[in-house]
Amino acid sequence: MNKKIAKIAMLLSISVVLALIESFIPLFNMIPGIKLGLANIVVVFVIYDLSIKDALYVSILRVILIGILRTGLFSISFFFSLIGALLSVVTMYLVNKITKLSVVGVSICGAIAHSIGQIIVAIIFLSNVNIVYYLPILLISSVVTGLIVGMAAKRLLEYYDNKSIY
């Protein structure tokens, strides 16, 4: 059990570092709601290697830590991230269990779910349904970012299967 806790803590740390690094890349801060989501490489890995419960721990704790370190705890950005992360993890888990999609396909579905979560939060916080018109832009970017994250997670899982890292 202690070995598993240490593994989850290490993976959480990696996801926080990836999220922090990404927050300093200007390219991903130019368009509201669009980020590469490098930390989700870790979340996809956890879904496949451990469990949904562990993926939820990593994802929620990452959002809280980034909220404390960068965006502000309980800010609108925090809620965008939190709801998006929750929908993303649950969607990726279900898509992985119910379909035969690849890791890349699962990642793309997670990215799409994250964008839908952001739109839901925006509609609630801003009391404006017209924000839904921004969804196509987010969905297009979700396919691209989900593809990139999925390919990276696939490589990590292949490497992990071939090596005894832990």
N, CA, C and O atoms as a DFTB+ gen file, in Angstrom:
664 C
 N C O
     1  1       0.821      -1.200       0.000
     2  2       0.000       0.000       0.000
     3  2       0.862       1.259       0.000
     4  3       0.568       2.207      -0.729
     5  1       1.916       1.281       0.804
     6  2       2.794       2.457       0.851
     7  2       3.473       2.701      -0.483
     8  3       3.719       3.847      -0.861
     9  1       3.781       1.609      -1.208
    10  2       4.399       1.741      -2.523
    11  2       3.436       2.412      -3.505
    12  3       3.842       3.243      -4.317
    13  1       2.150       2.040      -3.418
    14  2       1.140       2.634      -4.290
    15  2       0.952       4.120      -3.962
    16  3       0.842       4.939      -4.874
    17  1       0.915       4.471      -2.693
    18  2       0.780       5.873      -2.287
    19  2       1.959       6.684      -2.793
    20  3       1.788       7.804      -3.274
    21  1       3.153       6.122      -2.687
    22  2       4.353       6.809      -3.185
    23  2       4.281       6.996      -4.694
    24  3       4.671       8.043      -5.211
    25  1       3.788       5.994      -5.394
    26  2       3.653       6.084      -6.852
    27  2       2.651       7.174      -7.235
    28  3       2.907       7.971      -8.138
    29  1       1.509       7.203      -6.545
    30  2       0.492       8.221      -6.817
    31  2       1.038       9.617      -6.503
    32  3       0.805      10.563      -7.256
    33  1       1.760       9.741      -5.394
    34  2       2.342      11.043      -5.029
    35  2       3.351      11.504      -6.078
    36  3       3.389      12.683      -6.429
    37  1       4.165      10.581      -6.575
    38  2       5.136      10.928      -7.605
    39  2       4.425      11.359      -8.892
    40  3       4.803      12.349      -9.519
    41  1       3.391      10.604      -9.276
    42  2       2.644      10.949     -10.486
    43  2       1.920      12.289     -10.325
    44  3       1.854      13.075     -11.270
    45  1       1.384      12.545      -9.146
    46  2       0.768      13.845      -8.868
    47  2       1.794      14.955      -9.024
    48  3       1.513      15.982      -9.641
    49  1       2.973      14.756      -8.473
    50  2       4.041      15.765      -8.567
    51  2       4.400      16.045     -10.018
    52  3       4.564      17.199     -10.415
    53  1       4.520      14.987     -10.802
    54  2       4.844      15.158     -12.228
    55  2       3.740      15.939     -12.925
    56  3       4.021      16.823     -13.734
    57  1       2.488      15.622     -12.618
    58  2       1.383      16.327     -13.276
    59  2       1.356      17.802     -12.890
    60  3       1.041      18.650     -13.725
    61  1       1.678      18.121     -11.649
    62  2       1.723      19.522     -11.212
    63  2       2.851      20.252     -11.930
    64  3       2.665      21.371     -12.407
    65  1       4.007      19.629     -12.006
    66  2       5.152      20.260     -12.695
    67  2       4.816      20.496     -14.163
    68  3       5.109      21.567     -14.696
    69  1       4.206      19.514     -14.825
    70  2       3.822      19.689     -16.229
    71  2       2.813      20.830     -16.393
    72  3       2.916      21.621     -17.331
    73  1       1.853      20.914     -15.491
    74  2       0.856      21.998     -15.552
    75  2       1.513      23.356     -15.322
    76  3       1.167      24.333     -15.986
    77  1       2.453      23.419     -14.391
    78  2       3.159      24.684     -14.134
    79  2       3.998      25.096     -15.332
    80  3       3.982      26.261     -15.728
    81  1       4.724      24.162     -15.906
    82  2       5.540      24.461     -17.088
    83  2       4.650      24.992     -18.209
    84  3       4.965      25.993     -18.851
    85  1       3.536      24.304     -18.429
    86  2       2.623      24.713     -19.495
    87  2       2.052      26.110     -19.261
    88  3       1.821      26.855     -20.213
    89  1       1.825      26.464     -18.003
    90  2       1.244      27.782     -17.705
    91  2       2.200      28.925     -18.039
    92  3       1.777      30.077     -18.133
    93  1       3.470      28.618     -18.217
    94  2       4.453      29.644     -18.559
    95  2       4.743      29.714     -20.053
    96  3       5.548      30.540     -20.484
    97  1       4.106      28.867     -20.848
    98  2       4.302      28.894     -22.298
    99  2       3.268      29.850     -22.883
   100  3       2.074      29.550     -22.861
   101  1       3.704      30.993     -23.406
   102  2       2.762      32.028     -23.868
   103  2       1.781      31.554     -24.939
   104  3       0.643      32.024     -24.978
   105  1       2.193      30.649     -25.794
   106  2       1.344      30.170     -26.875
   107  2       0.021      29.617     -26.351
   108  3      -1.020      29.783     -26.987
   109  1       0.063      28.958     -25.185
   110  2      -1.135      28.327     -24.648
   111  2      -1.936      29.249     -23.744
   112  3      -2.961      28.838     -23.200
   113  1      -1.493      30.474     -23.577
   114  2      -2.229      31.427     -22.753
   115  2      -2.937      32.486     -23.595
   116  3      -3.578      33.381     -23.044
   117  1      -2.831      32.396     -24.919
   118  2      -3.373      33.426     -25.796
   119  2      -4.877      33.271     -26.049
   120  3      -5.593      34.267     -26.149
   121  1      -5.350      32.039     -26.151
   122  2      -6.763      31.801     -26.455
   123  2      -7.435      31.238     -25.207
   124  3      -7.041      30.176     -24.723
   125  1      -8.440      31.930     -24.679
   126  2      -9.096      31.477     -23.442
   127  2      -9.643      30.053     -23.552
   128  3     -10.313      29.705     -24.524
   129  1      -9.346      29.241     -22.543
   130  2      -9.882      27.895     -22.476
   131  2      -9.100      26.847     -23.232
   132  3      -9.407      25.658     -23.139
   133  1      -8.085      27.269     -23.986
   134  2      -7.323      26.312     -24.784
   135  2      -5.935      26.138     -24.183
   136  3      -5.157      27.086     -24.075
   137  1      -5.649      24.898     -23.795
   138  2      -4.329      24.534     -23.293
   139  2      -3.988      23.161     -23.848
   140  3      -4.873      22.379     -24.195
   141  1      -2.722      22.885     -23.926
   142  2      -2.281      21.580     -24.413
   143  2      -2.690      20.475     -23.439
   144  3      -3.089      19.394     -23.871
   145  1      -2.597      20.725     -22.157
   146  2      -3.010      19.733     -21.164
   147  2      -1.977      18.660     -20.903
   148  3      -2.315      17.485     -20.761
   149  1      -0.713      19.061     -20.841
   150  2       0.370      18.097     -20.635
   151  2       0.178      17.243     -19.381
   152  3       0.555      16.071     -19.366
   153  1      -0.396      17.812     -18.347
   154  2      -0.617      17.062     -17.104
   155  2      -1.547      15.882     -17.322
   156  3      -1.535      14.927     -16.545
   157  1      -2.349      15.941     -18.368
   158  2      -3.278      14.842     -18.641
   159  2      -2.587      13.599     -19.172
   160  3      -3.186      12.524     -19.203
   161  1      -1.339      13.730     -19.590
   162  2      -0.554      12.545     -19.936
   163  2      -0.496      11.628     -18.718
   164  3      -0.650      10.412     -18.829
   165  1      -0.274      12.231     -17.565
   166  2      -0.202      11.478     -16.312
   167  2      -1.566      10.885     -15.973
   168  3      -1.650       9.733     -15.549
   169  1      -2.624      11.653     -16.153
   170  2      -3.968      11.175     -15.815
   171  2      -4.340       9.974     -16.691
   172  3      -4.878       8.988     -16.190
   173  1      -4.060      10.050     -17.979
   174  2      -4.334       8.918     -18.876
   175  2      -3.531       7.701     -18.414
   176  3      -4.056       6.589     -18.360
   177  1      -2.280       7.916     -18.087
   178  2      -1.427       6.833     -17.589
   179  2      -2.046       6.189     -16.347
   180  3      -2.105       4.963     -16.247
   181  1      -2.505       7.010     -15.407
   182  2      -3.081       6.492     -14.156
   183  2      -4.363       5.699     -14.436
   184  3      -4.591       4.663     -13.810
   185  1      -5.188       6.164     -15.355
   186  2      -6.412       5.427     -15.696
   187  2      -6.068       4.016     -16.179
   188  3      -6.724       3.048     -15.794
   189  1      -5.047       3.902     -17.017
   190  2      -4.675       2.603     -17.570
   191  2      -3.849       1.763     -16.594
   192  3      -3.975       0.539     -16.570
   193  1      -3.018       2.404     -15.802
   194  2      -2.104       1.654     -14.937
   195  2      -2.670       1.378     -13.546
   196  3      -2.349       0.351     -12.948
   197  1      -3.499       2.267     -13.024
   198  2      -4.015       2.109     -11.665
   199  2      -5.537       1.981     -11.696
   200  3      -6.058       0.912     -12.015
   201  1      -6.251       3.049     -11.371
   202  2      -7.715       2.962     -11.325
   203  2      -8.331       4.344     -11.535
   204  3      -7.634       5.359     -11.516
   205  1      -9.635       4.366     -11.731
   206  2     -10.332       5.648     -11.862
   207  2     -10.228       6.431     -10.557
   208  3     -10.074       7.652     -10.575
   209  1     -10.312       5.739      -9.439
   210  2     -10.211       6.409      -8.142
   211  2      -8.867       7.131      -8.024
   212  3      -8.811       8.278      -7.579
   213  1      -7.805       6.469      -8.417
   214  2      -6.481       7.086      -8.355
   215  2      -6.352       8.231      -9.362
   216  3      -5.716       9.246      -9.079
   217  1      -6.960       8.060     -10.537
   218  2      -6.942       9.128     -11.543
   219  2      -7.700      10.350     -11.029
   220  3      -7.283      11.486     -11.255
   221  1      -8.811      10.113     -10.341
   222  2      -9.562      11.232      -9.755
   223  2      -8.736      11.927      -8.675
   224  3      -8.723      13.156      -8.603
   225  1      -8.053      11.157      -7.841
   226  2      -7.174      11.756      -6.821
   227  2      -6.134      12.657      -7.472
   228  3      -5.974      13.817      -7.092
   229  1      -5.429      12.108      -8.456
   230  2      -4.360      12.870      -9.119
   231  2      -4.928      14.120      -9.774
   232  3      -4.369      15.207      -9.629
   233  1      -6.021      13.974     -10.485
   234  2      -6.595      15.089     -11.224
   235  2      -7.128      16.180     -10.289
   236  3      -6.850      17.362     -10.491
   237  1      -7.884      15.785      -9.278
   238  2      -8.457      16.771      -8.350
   239  2      -7.373      17.449      -7.524
   240  3      -7.391      18.667      -7.353
   241  1      -6.439      16.672      -7.016
   242  2      -5.350      17.271      -6.222
   243  2      -4.481      18.192      -7.078
   244  3      -4.011      19.222      -6.595
   245  1      -4.265      17.829      -8.341
   246  2      -3.503      18.708      -9.239
   247  2      -4.225      20.046      -9.415
   248  3      -3.604      21.106      -9.339
   249  1      -5.527      19.992      -9.648
   250  2      -6.303      21.221      -9.823
   251  2      -6.227      22.085      -8.563
   252  3      -6.072      23.302      -8.656
   253  1      -6.334      21.469      -7.399
   254  2      -6.244      22.217      -6.137
   255  2      -4.865      22.839      -5.977
   256  3      -4.749      24.012      -5.623
   257  1      -3.818      22.057      -6.236
   258  2      -2.455      22.583      -6.079
   259  2      -2.163      23.711      -7.078
   260  3      -1.551      24.716      -6.715
   261  1      -2.591      23.551      -8.308
   262  2      -2.406      24.623      -9.302
   263  2      -3.249      25.830      -8.909
   264  3      -2.833      26.971      -9.112
   265  1      -4.420      25.588      -8.352
   266  2      -5.245      26.697      -7.851
   267  2      -4.524      27.480      -6.767
   268  3      -4.564      28.710      -6.744
   269  1      -3.875      26.768      -5.885
   270  2      -3.116      27.431      -4.810
   271  2      -1.895      28.153      -5.365
   272  3      -1.593      29.273      -4.953
   273  1      -1.190      27.514      -6.303
   274  2       0.081      28.054      -6.794
   275  2      -0.059      29.107      -7.887
   276  3       0.763      30.020      -7.968
   277  1      -1.103      28.996      -8.745
   278  2      -1.141      29.869      -9.925
   279  2      -2.450      30.640     -10.131
   280  3      -2.438      31.864     -10.261
   281  1      -3.575      29.923     -10.160
   282  2      -4.805      30.552     -10.643
   283  2      -5.688      31.113      -9.541
   284  3      -6.582      31.915      -9.811
   285  1      -5.453      30.710      -8.335
   286  2      -6.298      31.141      -7.226
   287  2      -7.320      30.070      -6.897
   288  3      -8.061      29.608      -7.765
   289  1      -7.348      29.690      -5.655
   290  2      -8.284      28.674      -5.206
   291  2      -9.701      29.248      -5.222
   292  3      -9.943      30.328      -4.685
   293  1     -10.608      28.543      -5.822
   294  2     -12.022      28.908      -5.944
   295  2     -12.270      30.103      -6.874
   296  3     -13.309      30.758      -6.788
   297  1     -11.310      30.377      -7.758
   298  2     -11.531      31.372      -8.810
   299  2     -12.328      30.706      -9.926
   300  3     -12.549      29.495      -9.894
   301  1     -12.756      31.482     -10.902
   302  2     -13.489      30.895     -12.025
   303  2     -12.584      29.927     -12.788
   304  3     -13.055      28.901     -13.279
   305  1     -11.286      30.242     -12.890
   306  2     -10.335      29.330     -13.550
   307  2     -10.257      28.000     -12.819
   308  3     -10.154      26.940     -13.437
   309  1     -10.306      28.071     -11.495
   310  2     -10.283      26.856     -10.683
   311  2     -11.484      25.977     -11.026
   312  3     -11.336      24.768     -11.200
   313  1     -12.662      26.572     -11.123
   314  2     -13.853      25.786     -11.418
   315  2     -13.866      25.276     -12.854
   316  3     -14.357      24.176     -13.109
   317  1     -13.330      26.060     -13.802
   318  2     -13.168      25.565     -15.171
   319  2     -12.327      24.288     -15.143
   320  3     -12.690      23.272     -15.736
   321  1     -11.205      24.366     -14.447
   322  2     -10.286      23.229     -14.381
   323  2     -10.894      22.043     -13.639
   324  3     -10.777      20.902     -14.088
   325  1     -11.532      22.305     -12.523
   326  2     -12.080      21.227     -11.701
   327  2     -13.187      20.453     -12.425
   328  3     -13.139      19.226     -12.510
   329  1     -14.168      21.166     -12.935
   330  2     -15.278      20.491     -13.615
   331  2     -14.781      19.812     -14.887
   332  3     -15.174      18.686     -15.193
   333  1     -13.923      20.498     -15.619
   334  2     -13.344      19.897     -16.819
   335  2     -12.565      18.628     -16.498
   336  3     -12.679      17.627     -17.205
   337  1     -11.778      18.672     -15.435
   338  2     -10.981      17.503     -15.037
   339  2     -11.876      16.340     -14.619
   340  3     -11.632      15.197     -15.005
   341  1     -12.908      16.628     -13.833
   342  2     -13.811      15.563     -13.388
   343  2     -14.516      14.900     -14.574
   344  3     -14.556      13.674     -14.676
   345  1     -15.066      15.717     -15.460
   346  2     -15.747      15.161     -16.641
   347  2     -14.772      14.387     -17.525
   348  3     -15.115      13.341     -18.077
   349  1     -13.573      14.903     -17.650
   350  2     -12.561      14.262     -18.472
   351  2     -12.183      12.884     -17.939
   352  3     -12.152      11.914     -18.696
   353  1     -11.898      12.792     -16.651
   354  2     -11.496      11.510     -16.058
   355  2     -12.625      10.489     -16.172
   356  3     -12.396       9.352     -16.583
   357  1     -13.828      10.889     -15.813
   358  2     -14.958       9.957     -15.868
   359  2     -15.207       9.510     -17.314
   360  3     -15.446       8.330     -17.570
   361  1     -15.149      10.445     -18.241
   362  2     -15.355      10.109     -19.652
   363  2     -14.278       9.154     -20.147
   364  3     -14.589       8.153     -20.792
   365  1     -13.015       9.453     -19.853
   366  2     -11.933       8.572     -20.320
   367  2     -12.072       7.171     -19.736
   368  3     -11.862       6.177     -20.432
   369  1     -12.421       7.096     -18.472
   370  2     -12.604       5.790     -17.839
   371  2     -13.722       5.006     -18.535
   372  3     -13.544       3.842     -18.892
   373  1     -14.878       5.661     -18.724
   374  2     -16.014       4.981     -19.348
   375  2     -15.726       4.590     -20.798
   376  3     -16.050       3.482     -21.225
   377  1     -15.120       5.500     -21.544
   378  2     -14.796       5.200     -22.946
   379  2     -13.813       4.033     -23.015
   380  3     -13.937       3.167     -23.880
   381  1     -12.842       4.008     -22.111
   382  2     -11.876       2.913     -22.078
   383  2     -12.557       1.581     -21.754
   384  3     -12.225       0.553     -22.343
   385  1     -13.504       1.600     -20.822
   386  2     -14.166       0.360     -20.401
   387  2     -15.229      -0.113     -21.391
   388  3     -15.423      -1.317     -21.560
   389  1     -15.921       0.826     -22.049
   390  2     -17.084       0.474     -22.872
   391  2     -16.720       0.256     -24.344
   392  3     -17.355      -0.548     -25.026
   393  1     -15.710       0.963     -24.833
   394  2     -15.379       0.885     -26.261
   395  2     -14.034       0.196     -26.460
   396  3     -13.366      -0.211     -25.509
   397  1     -13.674       0.085     -27.696
   398  2     -12.371      -0.471     -28.044
   399  2     -11.453       0.607     -28.611
   400  3     -10.523       0.311     -29.362
   401  1     -11.719       1.855     -28.248
   402  2     -10.868       2.940     -28.718
   403  2      -9.465       2.798     -28.149
   404  3      -9.267       2.250     -27.065
   405  1      -8.511       3.298     -28.894
   406  2      -7.116       3.275     -28.454
   407  2      -6.905       4.310     -27.346
   408  3      -7.809       5.076     -27.012
   409  1      -5.714       4.317     -26.795
   410  2      -5.341       5.315     -25.786
   411  2      -5.522       6.714     -26.365
   412  3      -5.991       7.618     -25.674
   413  1      -5.155       6.892     -27.622
   414  2      -5.289       8.197     -28.276
   415  2      -6.762       8.581     -28.378
   416  3      -7.123       9.723     -28.095
   417  1      -7.610       7.647     -28.777
   418  2      -9.045       7.920     -28.868
   419  2      -9.650       8.261     -27.512
   420  3     -10.485       9.159     -27.401
   421  1      -9.224       7.537     -26.487
   422  2      -9.695       7.802     -25.128
   423  2      -9.274       9.205     -24.697
   424  3     -10.063       9.934     -24.095
   425  1      -8.044       9.581     -25.001
   426  2      -7.538      10.908     -24.649
   427  2      -8.329      12.012     -25.356
   428  3      -8.669      13.027     -24.749
   429  1      -8.614      11.806     -26.627
   430  2      -9.401      12.793     -27.382
   431  2     -10.786      12.952     -26.752
   432  3     -11.272      14.074     -26.606
   433  1     -11.422      11.847     -26.381
   434  2     -12.737      11.920     -25.726
   435  2     -12.645      12.679     -24.404
   436  3     -13.544      13.449     -24.065
   437  1     -11.566      12.463     -23.662
   438  2     -11.359      13.185     -22.410
   439  2     -11.192      14.678     -22.636
   440  3     -11.728      15.489     -21.881
   441  1     -10.448      15.040     -23.675
   442  2     -10.246      16.459     -23.986
   443  2     -11.560      17.122     -24.395
   444  3     -11.833      18.262     -24.017
   445  1     -12.366      16.406     -25.165
   446  2     -13.674      16.930     -25.565
   447  2     -14.562      17.129     -24.337
   448  3     -15.229      18.155     -24.206
   449  1     -14.566      16.142     -23.439
   450  2     -15.367      16.258     -22.210
   451  2     -14.911      17.441     -21.368
   452  3     -15.734      18.137     -20.774
   453  1     -13.605      17.670     -21.316
   454  2     -13.069      18.805     -20.559
   455  2     -13.605      20.123     -21.118
   456  3     -14.003      21.009     -20.361
   457  1     -13.614      20.245     -22.429
   458  2     -14.124      21.472     -23.070
   459  2     -15.612      21.665     -22.804
   460  3     -16.061      22.784     -22.556
   461  1     -16.363      20.594     -22.853
   462  2     -17.802      20.680     -22.554
   463  2     -17.995      21.136     -21.108
   464  3     -18.872      21.950     -20.821
   465  1     -17.174      20.607     -20.204
   466  2     -17.234      21.034     -18.802
   467  2     -16.945      22.509     -18.643
   468  3     -17.602      23.188     -17.854
   469  1     -15.963      23.019     -19.385
   470  2     -15.642      24.448     -19.327
   471  2     -16.825      25.300     -19.785
   472  3     -17.129      26.325     -19.176
   473  1     -17.481      24.876     -20.846
   474  2     -18.634      25.626     -21.356
   475  2     -19.763      25.616     -20.328
   476  3     -20.414      26.638     -20.111
   477  1     -19.995      24.474     -19.699
   478  2     -21.041      24.387     -18.668
   479  2     -20.738      25.357     -17.526
   480  3     -21.627      26.074     -17.068
   481  1     -19.494      25.381     -17.070
   482  2     -19.112      26.299     -15.986
   483  2     -19.271      27.749     -16.433
   484  3     -19.762      28.583     -15.672
   485  1     -18.862      28.048     -17.650
   486  2     -18.981      29.423     -18.154
   487  2     -20.444      29.856     -18.216
   488  3     -20.774      30.980     -17.837
   489  1     -21.313      28.979     -18.687
   490  2     -22.740      29.311     -18.764
   491  2     -23.293      29.578     -17.360
   492  3     -24.052      30.526     -17.159
   493  1     -22.913      28.749     -16.403
   494  2     -23.398      28.911     -15.027
   495  2     -22.857      30.186     -14.391
   496  3     -23.621      30.965     -13.821
   497  1     -21.541      30.408     -14.483
   498  2     -20.921      31.555     -13.819
   499  2     -21.301      32.879     -14.472
   500  3     -21.487      33.886     -13.789
   501  1     -21.413      32.872     -15.788
   502  2     -21.664      34.123     -16.499
   503  2     -23.139      34.318     -16.852
   504  3     -23.522      35.357     -17.391
   505  1     -23.956      33.324     -16.548
   506  2     -25.393      33.380     -16.836
   507  2     -25.660      33.808     -18.276
   508  3     -26.498      34.669     -18.545
   509  1     -24.924      33.181     -19.193
   510  2     -25.054      33.540     -20.591
   511  2     -24.927      32.277     -21.451
   512  3     -23.839      31.717     -21.588
   513  1     -26.026      31.845     -22.015
   514  2     -26.056      30.633     -22.836
   515  2     -25.300      30.824     -24.148
   516  3     -24.865      29.844     -24.753
   517  1     -25.136      32.059     -24.597
   518  2     -24.467      32.334     -25.873
   519  2     -23.009      31.873     -25.892
   520  3     -22.397      31.791     -26.957
   521  1     -22.462      31.577     -24.735
   522  2     -21.084      31.073     -24.663
   523  2     -20.964      29.733     -25.379
   524  3     -19.867      29.331     -25.768
   525  1     -22.071      29.051     -25.553
   526  2     -22.065      27.762     -26.240
   527  2     -21.528      27.903     -27.670
   528  3     -21.042      26.927     -28.242
   529  1     -21.610      29.097     -28.245
   530  2     -21.085      29.324     -29.597
   531  2     -19.567      29.231     -29.656
   532  3     -18.993      29.126     -30.740
   533  1     -18.916      29.270     -28.504
   534  2     -17.458      29.115     -28.422
   535  2     -17.067      27.630     -28.426
   536  3     -15.901      27.298     -28.638
   537  1     -18.029      26.751     -28.196
   538  2     -17.758      25.318     -28.092
   539  2     -17.084      24.732     -29.340
   540  3     -16.146      23.950     -29.184
   541  1     -17.506      25.064     -30.567
   542  2     -16.823      24.475     -31.733
   543  2     -15.317      24.755     -31.752
   544  3     -14.530      23.887     -32.130
   545  1     -14.920      25.950     -31.351
   546  2     -13.488      26.277     -31.299
   547  2     -12.792      25.393     -30.271
   548  3     -11.712      24.859     -30.522
   549  1     -13.431      25.247     -29.100
   550  2     -12.851      24.391     -28.061
   551  2     -12.798      22.933     -28.512
   552  3     -11.827      22.234     -28.224
   553  1     -13.818      22.474     -29.207
   554  2     -13.848      21.075     -29.641
   555  2     -12.766      20.777     -30.675
   556  3     -12.137      19.720     -30.632
   557  1     -12.552      21.696     -31.589
   558  2     -11.481      21.510     -32.580
   559  2     -10.129      21.444     -31.869
   560  3      -9.309      20.572     -32.158
   561  1      -9.908      22.365     -30.944
   562  2      -8.642      22.339     -30.216
   563  2      -8.536      21.086     -29.344
   564  3      -7.437      20.575     -29.127
   565  1      -9.673      20.586     -28.842
   566  2      -9.670      19.370     -28.019
   567  2      -9.201      18.157     -28.804
   568  3      -8.471      17.313     -28.283
   569  1      -9.621      18.076     -30.055
   570  2      -9.187      16.950     -30.886
   571  2      -7.663      17.005     -31.075
   572  3      -6.984      15.983     -30.974
   573  1      -7.144      18.182     -31.344
   574  2      -5.704      18.339     -31.558
   575  2      -4.926      18.059     -30.272
   576  3      -3.972      17.281     -30.275
   577  1      -5.337      18.694     -29.179
   578  2      -4.605      18.504     -27.921
   579  2      -4.790      17.088     -27.378
   580  3      -3.853      16.508     -26.828
   581  1      -5.985      16.531     -27.529
   582  2      -6.219      15.154     -27.095
   583  2      -5.372      14.164     -27.870
   584  3      -4.902      13.168     -27.321
   585  1      -5.180      14.442     -29.143
   586  2      -4.324      13.614     -29.995
   587  2      -2.877      13.655     -29.500
   588  3      -2.235      12.614     -29.356
   589  1      -2.375      14.848     -29.246
   590  2      -0.989      15.006     -28.778
   591  2      -0.793      14.343     -27.418
   592  3       0.156      13.584     -27.221
   593  1      -1.693      14.633     -26.485
   594  2      -1.613      14.039     -25.142
   595  2      -1.743      12.519     -25.229
   596  3      -1.008      11.792     -24.561
   597  1      -2.669      12.046     -26.046
   598  2      -2.874      10.614     -26.200
   599  2      -1.666       9.898     -26.769
   600  3      -1.322       8.803     -26.325
   601  1      -1.018      10.513     -27.755
   602  2       0.179       9.901     -28.332
   603  2       1.301       9.835     -27.293
   604  3       2.023       8.841     -27.211
   605  1       1.439      10.887     -26.514
   606  2       2.467      10.890     -25.467
   607  2       2.152       9.847     -24.393
   608  3       3.049       9.136     -23.940
   609  1       0.892       9.754     -23.985
   610  2       0.487       8.764     -22.972
   611  2       0.677       7.345     -23.501
   612  3       1.099       6.453     -22.766
   613  1       0.367       7.144     -24.763
   614  2       0.561       5.819     -25.380
   615  2       2.027       5.420     -25.338
   616  3       2.363       4.286     -24.996
   617  1       2.890       6.351     -25.686
   618  2       4.348       6.067     -25.637
   619  2       4.798       5.767     -24.214
   620  3       5.593       4.854     -23.990
   621  1       4.293       6.533     -23.253
   622  2       4.641       6.308     -21.854
   623  2       4.168       4.931     -21.395
   624  3       4.911       4.215     -20.724
   625  1       2.957       4.559     -21.743
   626  2       2.433       3.243     -21.368
   627  2       3.231       2.114     -22.026
   628  3       3.498       1.093     -21.392
   629  1       3.609       2.295     -23.287
   630  2       4.436       1.290     -23.970
   631  2       5.792       1.159     -23.293
   632  3       6.285       0.050     -23.090
   633  1       6.390       2.283     -22.947
   634  2       7.676       2.272     -22.261
   635  2       7.544       1.590     -20.902
   636  3       8.383       0.772     -20.523
   637  1       6.496       1.931     -20.186
   638  2       6.262       1.365     -18.855
   639  2       6.048      -0.142     -18.936
   640  3       6.530      -0.881     -18.077
   641  1       5.325      -0.610     -19.967
   642  2       5.102      -2.041     -20.135
   643  2       6.394      -2.797     -20.434
   644  3       6.531      -3.969     -20.082
   645  1       7.334      -2.125     -21.079
   646  2       8.600      -2.770     -21.462
   647  2       9.696      -2.639     -20.407
   648  3      10.707      -3.337     -20.476
   649  1       9.509      -1.775     -19.457
   650  2      10.519      -1.533     -18.414
   651  2       9.887      -1.692     -17.053
   652  3       8.675      -1.547     -16.891
   653  1      10.700      -1.984     -16.099
   654  2      10.212      -2.018     -14.715
   655  2      10.652      -0.717     -14.050
   656  3      11.703      -0.655     -13.412
   657  1       9.825       0.328     -14.210
   658  2      10.173       1.649     -13.680
   659  2      10.020       1.674     -12.180
   660  3      10.835       2.278     -11.482
   661  1       8.989       1.026     -11.675
   662  2       8.698       1.110     -10.239
   663  2       9.079      -0.167      -9.565
   664  3       8.913      -0.299      -8.352
